[in-house]
């Protein structure tokens, strides 16, 4: 049996042999060793695109590699998501995942060629853009309780606009109808812009969306903000109470963002990406830029924390989608 003294005698001999054996050892490749693709499953110009490009710039500078941003919109986010799910598992292809394009689309689309838990490796959470519940000013409701009473008595039913079937705005509207115990009519549009236009014109009564595109209309008095669907108020809409303050504790919804890689990406590479993401989110310039998009930064301590969040959020919205029988055609 080797005792401690014998083991200590062997240390210099092993050290002398180490240089001879080092060339035979495989050296770990530098990561990243080439530009990183960031797939954004939306067209250029919207909030998702802005958030993704802010992250790409900051992470690229920290990792010493450029990020190539690719906008791959279509099928509610499925086309862009599938590209990443099928990409090489080397950490050089990433996805900007979102509450609607990544999670809710997987619940409402009839054919999804991947599993959001099994086929993706979470990297980190970016933050939330809490949704605001707004109405046309002609709607006689200023609080959640008043909107509930109106929804229960309205004939024909109140209508709510969304950027499309299966979007965050759609499922939040469905959640409102379920919580109110009222029938409400969903009017889907092709994007946030057309939905806002028709609510401003009074053709639809209710619109729920992330705050950034709604704020100018709220400030101008063209939309009335009834509540922020979150536990705490927004810093740039401090006068708007939350759903929780008004006693509707289960009406919570946000447009959230996070980064993912293909499942099977080596954990050490995921860790490198996670560290670069969180360091980027800690930069004051990044905080300010994302705040302009209504995003409240909430970096995840570990990739696993983000993974658990995805699972929990999927379970919550699955109940709404099932009860409301929401399916994209």
N, C-alpha and C positions, 0 to 999 in steps of 0.2 A: 504494500500500500504506500502511495506517495505521501510523505509528510510535508509539513510547511517548509522545512529547510531545503528539502530536495526540490520542491516547486520553485523556490526562490533562486536556486542555482540554475534552473532551466531558463529563467527570464532572459539573461544576456544572450544565451545561445539562440533562443527563438528570435530575439531582436536582430541578431546577426543574419539569420536566414530570411527575415522579412523582405529586404530589398530584392533578394533573388526570386522570391515567389510573386512579388507585386505585379510584374508585367503579365503574369498568367491570370490575374484576377480581373473579372469583368468590371469595368468602371461604370458607375451609374451615369446615364446620359443626363446632360443638363436639361432642365425644364424651366420654361418652354424654350425650345431650340429653333422655333420658327414662328411666324405670325399666327395668331389665334383667331378663328372664325367665331363671331358672335351672331347667332341667328335671332332676329327679332321677328316674330310671327305677325307682323303688322306692316302696313304701308308706311313710307317715310312721312315725317311731319307731325305725328301725333305724340301724346304723352309717352307711350311706350318707346317710341323711337328716341325721344329726347332723353329719357332715363337711361336707355341702353347706351347711347353715345357718350353720356357723361361718365358712366362706369367704364366704358371701353378706354376712354382717354386716361382716366386716373389709374386703372389697373395696368394699362400698357406701359405707362411711365414707370410704375413700380417693378414690373416684371422684366423690363428691358426688351419688350417685343411689341410690335404694333398689333392692334386689333383690327380685323377686317369685318366691318359690320355689313350683314346681308339682311335686307328686308324681304321676308318670304310670307306675305299675307295670303289668306285664303282658307276656306272651310273652317272658319271660326278659330283659326290658329293651328289646326291639325297638320297642315302641310309643313309649316316650319318646325313643329314639334317632331314630326316623323323624320325629318332630315337629321336632327340631333340624335334621336333614338337609334338610328341606323349608322351613325358616324363611327369612325375608329375610336376605340376606347383608350385614347392617349392624352386626353385633356386639352387637345388643340381645337375642339369644336364645342362651343357652349351655347346654351339657350337662355334667353331672357324669358322666364316663365311668369305667368300672371294669373290672377284669380279667375278671369274669364277665359282667356285663350288657352290656358293650360289645364286648370282644374275643372271648371264648369263645363267646358267643351267636352271633356271626357265623360261627363254624366249625361249629356243631352244629345250628342251626335249619335246617329244610328250605327255607324261603323267607325271604330277608332282602332288604328293599326298598331297600337302599343298600350302598355299599362303604365300609368303615371308613377306608380310605386315601383314596379318590378324593372322597368326599362330605363330609369333615370337615376343618376347619382346626385343628390342634393349638394350644393356647394355652400349657399348661404342666403339668408333672407336679406332683402334690401330695405323694405319699409311698406307702410300703408298709406293709401290716399283715401281716407274715409269718405263714404258716399253721403251726399246731401239730398234730402227729400224736399223737393220744391213743387210749387203749384203755380199755375197762372194766377195773377192777382185778382181775377174775377171770381176765383173759387173762394167761397165763404168759409175758410178755415185757416186759422193762424197757429193752431197747436195740434199735436197728435190726437188728442181726445176729440177735438172738433172735426178733424179729418176722418176719424173713425165714425163719428156720428153721421157725417155727411155721406160717407161711403155706404153705410148700412141703409140709409133712406133714399139714396139717389135712384131715380128712374128716368132715363136708362142709367145703367151703372156708370160710375166714374171710369175714365180711361187713363192708362198710364203708357207713356212712350218709353222705348228702349232703343239702344243702338243696334239691336238685332236679337233674334231668337237665341237663347242660351248665353246671353251676355250677363254680366253682373247686374246691370240695370233690370234685366228681365226677371232674374230670380229674386232680386230684392222687391220688385213689384209684386211678385207672387207671394213672397213672405208677408208683405203688408196685407194683402187680401186675406191670407190665412189668419194672421193675427187679429185683424179687424173683424173677422167673421162676416165678410161681405164679398159679394161678387164684384170683380173689377175687370175691365176689358184691357187686354194687352194689345198695343199697337206697335209692331216692330218696324224699325227703319234700317237703312243701310248706313249706319254710322251715327255718331253723336250730333254732328251738325244738323242734318235734316230733322232729327228728333227735337232738338232745341227750337228750330224754326217753327215747327207746328205747335209746340206748347206756347211759344211766345204769341202766336197768332190766335190761340184759344181753341184750336181744333182738337187738342188733347189737354186734359186737365193737370196731369201729374207727370213729373220727370225726376228720376233718381239717377245720380251720376257722381263721379269724382268732382271735387269742388272746383278745380282749376278752370274748366271751360264754362262753369256756371257763374263763377264769381262776378264777372263784369255785368251780367244781366241782373244778378241779385243787387249789386251796388246801384244799378240804374233804376231799380224798382220795377223791372220788367218781369222778374220772377220773384216769388215770395219763398224764402227758405223756412220750412216748418221745423226741421230737425236735422241734426247731424247723426247718422246712424253709427254712433261710436260711444264709448264710455266717457270720453272727455271732449271738451270743445276744441275747435280748430283755432290756432293762433291768429289766422288772418280773417276769421269770421267769428270773433269772440262773442258777438251778440246773439248768435244762433244757439239755442239750447240743444242738448243731446236727446236721443230717444230714451236713454237710461234716466236722465233727469225727469223726463215726463212720464216715467212709469212703464215704458215699453222696453223692458230689459233684454228681450230676446231679438229685438229688431236691430241687429248689428251687421254691418256690411262695409267692406272696403275694397278698393281696387289695390291689390298688393302685387309686389314684384319680388323676384328672386332669381338666382342663377343656378343652372343645372348642367350636368354633363351626362354623357351616355353611361348607363349602368356598366360596371366593370372597370371604370377608370381607376387606376391605382390610387389607394388612399393617400399616399404621400403627395401625389400631384393634386388631389382634391384639397389637401391641407395647404399647399402653396397658394392655390387659387383663393381659398377661403381667407387666408391671411391678407392677401393683396386686396380682396374685396373689402374687408373690414377696415383696413388702413385707408382705403380710398374713401369710404363712408365717413371716416373721422375727420376728413379735411374740411376746413371751414368753407372753402369755395364750393365744394360739392354739396355740403349741407344747404347752403344758400340757393344753389341752382335747383336742387330737388324740392326745396320748400316752395319755390315759385311754381312748381307743378303740383303743389298740394300734397307732396309726399312727406310723411313723418318717418324719418329714418329709424329703423329698429334692427340693428345688426344682430345676427344670431351668434351666440357664444361658440357653437360648434355646428358643423354640417348636419349632425344627427338631430340637433334641435330643430333645424329647418325641416328635416324629413318628418319629424313627429308632428310639426305644425301642419304640413300638407295632409297627413293622414287624418288628423282631427278635423280640419276644415272640410275635407272630402266627406267625412261622415255627416257633418252638420248640413251641408248643402244637398247631400243625397236624400235626406229626409224631405227637404223642401221640393226637390225635383220629382220625387216619387209621389208625394201627396198632391202636388199640383199637376202631375202628369205632363211635364214639360219635355217635349221631344222636338229636335230640329228636323225639318222635312228635307 
